[in-house]
Amino acid sequence: MNEEIKTKVCSKCGEEKDIKEFVKNTKTCKQCIKIYNEKYQKEYYIKNKESINKKHKEYYKNNIKNFEEYRLNNKDKINEYRKEYYKDNIETHKKYYKIYSKEYYINHPEKLKEKHKKNKEYYYNNKHKFINQKIDIICIYCGKPGKAYKSNIKKGYGKTCSRICRNKYYIGELSSNWQNGISYGKYCSKFNKEFKERVRAFFDYQCFVCGKDEEENVTNNKNNDICNANLSVHHVCYNKKACCDETPRYFVPLCIKHHMKTNKKEDRTRWEEMFKRCLMEMYDGRSFYTKEEYNKIFNED
C-alpha cells in the first residue's frame, strides 16, 4: 500500500507544507490566498469607494432598529472591542482625529458652539470635582500646621505653610537654581553704585524688557511694607568680574520680575543671546555711560 501524501508544494510560494494548510482541491496554501484577497479587496475598494459607501448607508438606514437593539444588548462587548482597537492603533487614531475634527468643526460651526455649551454646563454641575482641594500638612521649616493643594503634593511640593517659610527653607543646595555656589562669589571692585547709576541712566531708568520705571518697581521691606526699589543691574554674560577682566562688558537694567526670570538655569543661554543681539543692533554694543558723559548730562550747572 502506498502511503498517503501528507505534504504539498504551493503553486505560488513554492514551499512544501502540510496538507492541513491547504484548501481542499487547490494547489495554493491558505496564507497565499489571504494575501491575494487582501490586495484584491484594497484595489476593488479604491476603485468602487463611492458605490460601496452608498450601499452601506442605505443598508444602515433600512436596518437601524436591528443595530440599536444589538448595541443595547451587547454594550460590554462593544466597549471592550473599542478599547482593544484603540490600544493597538493609538498613533493612527490621533492623526485622523486631529485632521477630521478640525475640518468637521470648520464646516459645522454651530455644533462647535453646542459642544462648548455642554462642556460649560457639565463643569458648573460638577465643579467640586475640578476644584483643587487642600490637605492639612505640617510645615518642614517651622513645624506649624498648614494647608497645601493636592496637585502640589503629587509634584513633590507643598511641604511649607507659607511663602516666607518656603523662601527660607529652599536655600542653597535645596534651591532649584543652585549652581555650586556661584551667587556667593564676589563682584569686581569697579562694579559699584556709581557704575550702576551710569547703566540705569543710559537706559533712562527703565526695565530693558518691560519698560517699568523705578516707581513701578515695587517690593516688600523687612517689615513687609510696600516700597519702591532701584532697578537691578544684570550681567548679561553672567560674569561677576566683567569690569575687571578683558571680557566684553554688557549690562542691562531689569525689574524684580524679569531679573528673577533671567537667573533660572534653563533660560540663561536664551536670555544672554537675546540681550547681546539687542544691544548690538540697537545700541552698537554699548550698555553704560562713561564718567565724562554722565557728568556732562547730569551734573551740568
C-alpha positions as CSV (number, residue, x, y, z in Angstrom):
1,M,0.0,0.0,0.0
2,N,1.2,3.4,-0.9
3,E,1.4,5.8,2.0
4,E,-0.9,8.8,1.9
5,I,0.7,12.1,0.8
6,K,1.0,14.4,3.9
7,T,2.8,17.3,2.2
8,K,2.1,19.5,-0.8
9,V,4.0,22.2,-2.8
10,C,2.3,25.6,-3.1
11,S,2.0,26.8,-6.7
12,K,2.7,30.5,-5.7
13,C,5.3,30.5,-2.9
14,G,6.9,27.1,-3.9
15,E,7.2,25.8,-0.3
16,E,6.3,22.4,0.9
17,K,3.6,22.5,3.6
18,D,1.3,20.2,5.4
19,I,-2.0,19.3,3.7
20,K,-4.0,20.9,6.5
21,E,-2.6,24.3,5.5
22,F,-4.2,23.9,2.0
23,V,-7.8,24.4,0.9
24,K,-9.4,21.2,-0.5
25,N,-8.8,20.6,-4.2
26,T,-6.4,23.6,-4.5
27,K,-2.7,24.0,-5.1
28,T,-2.3,27.2,-3.1
29,C,-1.9,27.5,0.6
30,K,-4.2,29.5,2.9
31,Q,-1.6,32.2,3.6
32,C,-1.1,33.0,-0.2
33,I,-4.9,33.1,-0.6
34,K,-5.2,35.6,2.3
35,I,-2.5,37.8,0.8
36,Y,-4.2,37.7,-2.6
37,N,-7.6,38.5,-1.2
38,E,-6.3,41.5,0.8
39,K,-4.7,43.0,-2.3
40,Y,-7.8,42.4,-4.4
41,Q,-10.1,43.9,-1.7
42,K,-8.0,47.0,-1.4
43,E,-7.8,47.5,-5.2
44,Y,-11.6,46.9,-5.5
45,Y,-12.4,49.3,-2.6
46,I,-10.3,52.1,-4.1
47,K,-11.9,51.8,-7.5
48,N,-15.5,51.5,-6.1
49,K,-15.3,53.5,-2.9
50,E,-18.3,55.7,-3.5
51,S,-20.7,52.9,-4.5
52,I,-19.7,50.8,-1.5
53,N,-20.3,53.7,0.9
54,K,-23.7,54.4,-0.6
55,K,-24.7,50.7,-0.2
56,H,-23.5,50.8,3.5
57,K,-25.6,53.9,4.2
58,E,-28.7,52.5,2.6
59,Y,-28.4,49.3,4.5
60,Y,-27.9,51.1,7.7
61,K,-31.0,53.3,7.2
62,N,-33.1,50.3,6.4
63,N,-31.9,48.3,9.4
64,I,-31.5,51.0,12.2
65,K,-33.7,49.2,14.6
66,N,-31.7,46.0,14.4
67,F,-28.4,47.9,15.0
68,E,-29.9,49.7,18.0
69,E,-31.1,46.5,19.6
70,Y,-27.7,44.8,19.1
71,R,-25.9,47.8,20.7
72,L,-28.2,47.8,23.7
73,N,-27.9,44.0,24.3
74,N,-24.1,44.0,23.7
75,K,-22.7,47.2,25.3
76,D,-19.9,45.4,27.2
77,K,-18.6,43.6,24.1
78,I,-18.6,46.7,22.0
79,N,-16.7,48.7,24.7
80,E,-14.1,46.0,25.1
81,Y,-13.6,45.8,21.4
82,R,-13.2,49.6,21.1
83,K,-10.6,49.7,23.9
84,E,-8.5,46.9,22.3
85,Y,-8.7,48.6,18.9
86,Y,-7.7,52.0,20.4
87,K,-4.7,50.5,22.2
88,D,-3.5,48.7,19.0
89,N,-4.0,51.8,16.8
90,I,-3.3,54.8,19.1
91,E,-1.0,56.7,16.6
92,T,-3.3,56.4,13.6
93,H,-6.3,57.4,15.8
94,K,-4.6,60.6,17.0
95,K,-3.6,61.6,13.4
96,Y,-7.0,61.2,11.9
97,Y,-8.7,62.8,14.9
98,K,-6.7,66.0,14.6
99,I,-7.3,66.2,10.8
100,Y,-11.1,65.3,10.7
101,S,-12.1,67.1,13.9
102,K,-10.8,70.5,12.6
103,E,-12.4,70.0,9.2
104,Y,-15.7,69.0,10.8
105,Y,-15.9,72.0,13.1
106,I,-14.9,74.4,10.4
107,N,-17.7,73.2,8.2
108,H,-20.2,73.0,11.1
109,P,-19.5,76.0,13.5
110,E,-22.9,75.6,15.1
111,K,-22.0,72.2,16.5
112,L,-18.8,73.6,17.9
113,K,-20.9,76.2,19.9
114,E,-23.1,73.4,21.2
115,K,-20.1,71.4,22.3
116,H,-18.8,74.5,24.3
117,K,-22.2,74.9,25.9
118,K,-22.3,71.3,27.0
119,N,-18.8,71.5,28.5
120,K,-19.7,74.6,30.5
121,E,-22.9,73.0,31.8
122,Y,-21.0,69.9,32.8
123,Y,-18.3,72.0,34.5
124,Y,-20.8,74.0,36.6
125,N,-22.8,71.0,37.6
126,N,-19.6,69.0,38.6
127,K,-17.5,71.9,39.8
128,H,-16.5,70.2,43.0
129,K,-14.6,67.5,41.0
130,F,-12.4,70.1,39.2
131,I,-11.6,72.4,42.1
132,N,-8.2,71.7,43.5
133,Q,-8.7,70.8,47.2
134,K,-6.4,71.5,50.0
135,I,-5.0,69.0,52.6
136,D,-3.7,69.5,56.1
137,I,0.1,69.3,56.4
138,I,2.9,70.1,58.9
139,C,5.5,72.7,57.8
140,I,9.0,71.4,57.4
141,Y,10.6,74.7,58.4
142,C,8.6,76.0,61.3
143,G,6.6,72.9,62.4
144,K,3.3,74.7,62.3
145,P,0.1,73.1,60.8
146,G,-0.8,74.4,57.3
147,K,-2.6,73.5,54.1
148,A,-1.4,72.6,50.6
149,Y,-3.0,71.7,47.3
150,K,-3.2,68.0,46.2
151,S,-1.6,68.8,42.9
152,N,1.5,70.4,44.5
153,I,1.9,67.4,46.9
154,K,1.9,65.0,43.9
155,K,4.6,67.0,42.2
156,G,6.8,67.0,45.4
157,Y,5.9,70.5,46.6
158,G,3.5,71.7,49.3
159,K,5.8,71.0,52.2
160,T,5.7,74.5,53.8
161,C,2.9,76.5,55.3
162,S,3.6,79.9,53.6
163,R,5.9,81.6,51.1
164,I,8.1,83.0,53.9
165,C,8.9,79.5,55.1
166,R,9.4,78.3,51.6
167,N,11.9,81.0,50.8
168,K,13.8,80.4,54.0
169,Y,13.8,76.6,53.6
170,Y,14.8,76.2,49.9
171,I,18.1,77.9,50.1
172,G,21.5,76.7,48.9
173,E,21.6,73.2,47.6
174,L,17.9,72.7,48.1
175,S,17.1,75.5,45.7
176,S,16.1,74.7,42.1
177,N,18.5,77.3,40.8
178,W,21.5,76.0,42.8
179,Q,24.7,76.2,40.7
180,N,27.5,75.2,43.0
181,G,27.6,78.5,44.9
182,I,28.2,80.9,42.1
183,S,26.0,83.5,43.8
184,Y,28.4,83.7,46.8
185,G,31.2,84.9,44.5
186,K,32.5,88.4,44.9
187,Y,31.8,91.2,42.4
188,C,34.5,93.3,40.7
189,S,35.5,96.4,42.7
190,K,34.6,98.6,39.7
191,F,31.0,97.3,39.8
192,N,29.9,99.9,42.4
193,K,26.9,102.2,43.0
194,E,28.4,104.9,40.6
195,F,28.7,102.4,37.8
196,K,25.2,101.0,38.3
197,E,23.8,104.5,38.1
198,R,25.5,105.1,34.8
199,V,23.9,101.9,33.5
200,R,20.5,102.9,34.7
201,A,20.8,106.4,33.2
202,F,21.9,105.0,29.8
203,F,18.6,103.2,29.5
204,D,16.5,106.2,31.0
205,Y,15.9,104.3,34.3
206,Q,13.6,101.8,32.7
207,C,13.5,98.0,32.6
208,F,15.1,96.7,29.4
209,V,12.3,94.1,28.9
210,C,9.0,95.6,30.0
211,G,9.9,99.3,30.4
212,K,8.9,99.7,34.0
213,D,10.1,102.8,35.9
214,E,11.6,102.7,39.4
215,E,8.3,104.0,40.8
216,E,6.6,100.9,39.4
217,N,9.3,98.5,40.6
218,V,7.7,97.5,43.9
219,T,9.0,95.2,46.7
220,N,8.4,94.4,50.4
221,N,10.7,95.6,53.2
222,K,11.8,93.5,56.2
223,N,8.6,94.7,57.9
224,N,6.6,93.6,54.9
225,D,5.8,97.2,53.9
226,I,5.5,98.0,50.2
227,C,8.1,100.3,48.9
228,N,9.9,101.3,45.6
229,A,13.2,99.9,44.7
230,N,16.0,100.7,42.3
231,L,16.3,98.7,39.1
232,S,18.8,95.8,39.4
233,V,21.8,95.9,37.0
234,H,22.1,92.5,35.3
235,H,25.3,90.9,34.0
236,V,24.4,89.7,30.5
237,C,27.3,87.2,30.3
238,Y,26.8,86.1,34.0
239,N,30.4,87.1,34.7
240,K,30.8,89.0,38.0
241,K,34.2,90.3,37.2
242,A,33.4,91.6,33.8
243,C,34.5,95.2,34.6
244,C,38.0,94.0,35.7
245,D,38.6,91.3,33.1
246,E,39.2,91.8,29.4
247,T,35.8,90.2,28.6
248,P,33.2,92.4,26.9
249,R,31.0,94.5,29.2
250,Y,27.3,94.0,28.6
251,F,24.9,95.2,31.3
252,V,21.1,95.7,31.4
253,P,18.7,97.2,34.0
254,L,15.9,94.9,34.9
255,C,12.9,95.0,37.2
256,I,12.5,92.4,40.0
257,K,10.2,90.2,38.0
258,H,12.4,89.8,35.0
259,H,15.6,89.7,37.0
260,M,14.3,86.6,38.7
261,K,13.5,85.0,35.3
262,T,17.0,85.6,33.9
263,N,18.6,83.7,36.7
264,K,16.9,80.4,36.0
265,K,19.2,77.5,34.9
266,E,17.3,76.5,31.8
267,D,16.8,80.0,30.4
268,R,20.2,81.6,30.9
269,T,21.6,81.0,27.4
270,R,18.4,82.2,25.8
271,W,18.4,85.5,27.8
272,E,22.1,86.0,27.1
273,E,21.8,85.6,23.3
274,M,18.7,87.9,23.2
275,F,20.3,90.7,25.3
276,K,23.5,90.6,23.2
277,R,21.7,90.8,19.9
278,C,19.5,93.7,21.1
279,L,22.5,95.7,22.4
280,M,24.5,95.2,19.2
281,E,21.6,96.1,16.9
282,M,20.1,99.0,18.9
283,Y,23.0,100.4,20.9
284,D,26.1,99.4,18.9
285,G,27.3,97.2,21.7
286,R,27.1,99.9,24.4
287,S,25.3,99.5,27.7
288,F,26.5,102.3,30.0
289,Y,27.7,105.9,30.0
290,T,31.3,106.8,30.7
291,K,32.1,109.1,33.7
292,E,32.6,112.1,31.4
293,E,29.4,111.6,29.5
294,Y,27.4,111.1,32.8
295,N,28.9,114.2,34.4
296,K,28.1,116.3,31.3
297,I,24.5,115.2,31.2
298,F,23.5,115.1,34.9
299,N,26.0,117.5,36.6
300,E,25.8,120.5,34.3
301,D,25.4,123.7,36.3
